[in-house]
Amino acid sequence: MASPRIVPFVFLLLIVGCSARALYPLPSRRNDRNRQSLQTFRAYNIAHRGSNGEIPEETAAAYMRAIEEGADFIETDILASKDGVLICFHDVNLDDTTDIADHKEFHDRKRTYEVQGDNITGYFTVDFTLDELKTLRVKQRYSFRDQQYNGKFSIITFEEFISIALDAPRVVGIYPEIKNPVLINQHVKWSDGKKFEDKFVETLKKYGYGGSYLSKQWLKQPAFIQSFAPTSLTYISNMTDLPKIFLIDDTAIPTQDTNQSFWEITSDNYLDYIRDYVVGIGPWKDTLVTASNNYLQTPTDLVARAHARNLQVHPYTFRNENQFLHFNFSADPYNEFNYWINKIGVDGLFTDFTGSLHQYQEWTSPFSSGEDDAYKFLDKIVAMISKFKHT
């Protein structure tokens, strides 16, 4: 027979699930007959372009590996082909991560376009049909990473990406980005007169994605929509209630659509404005804690100011290699994870190495089970509620 202590525990979970950003129900309390539900009690493990530290980015294999390694969400960048098909690809041009240079039949496609204020020359996705893009093969972005998978995988569509998540053996969220919407809307036209953002949301709806953060519908098929373009996020706000994340670039890079500075979009006034449209921000991590001579300095107050407005913080990008680790962490990515999760208090991490983050989290904060663990968690919830009521 269940202990009477569990009754108030469950009751409180029902209440706080709707009341505060940091208070989440235990995944073990979710009843999913078919698949293990999404964990919501620790920082989200966001597979940045899949497990691209091991396998070339944005490929089906990279996403499948990330799911196998324990990702909570698989993240992707959405662009469009010449014929209006939404694809998963990070760069607006194909030069760095495909074998386009080996395809002589496409050598006359090189163009120069203005992208975020700079003239860039290369082979752009918007100048190729999906069938043409499918003839290309993806390669590893960094030469110091495993090269054995170069040339083995093709570019995938947004719909193929979604299918990978829906076919996973457990509930895996998706985290698609509305990528470079200004460029896409300039060069790709749809016959029905709709915009890139319209097609993006239509695709999500087609596959059943919807619902506000932590709602029953959302937990069944979790998704965050992300973008560096605030106008895209505000534009789709009346089209879907899916939670949205406003991405924030380096301090020297203005927003791609509104030309606003880093300092403007991280001001109190702007955070007060954007929180009506988003549930969080996704800053480059070195803007949250700046570095000098490769040593991290005193943290800024951006995380605290975001949390004070009930905004989550999902910084990017966590990479295992020594050249990406600050000296503070003694060449140990686990030390970096510990710093950002336990000292800075972020709510999710974009990582190229999903397996490493998952192993760290399982080691430091594994799934709780049993009545004793549940009761201890109840004590934490009561303390957090008390704190929340006085903020």
Protein Blocks (a to p, Z undefined) as FASTA:
>chain_A
ZZfklmmmmmmmmmmmmmbfklccdfklpccfkbccddfkbccdddehijfklbcghiak
lmmmmmmnopabdcddddddfkopacddfbfbfklmccklmmmklmmmpccddeehiacd
dddfklpcfklmmmpccddfblkbcfklgokaccddfklmmmmmmmpcbdcddddddehk
llmmmmpccfklpafklmmmmmmmmnopacdehiaklmmmgcddddfblklmmmmmmmpc
cdcddddddfklccfklopafklmmgmklmmmmmmmbgbdcddfklmpcceehiacdddf
klmmmmmnopacddddddfbfklpcfklnopaklmmmmmmmmnopabdcdfblmlmmmmm
mmmmccdedjklmmmmmmmmmmmmmmmmmZZ
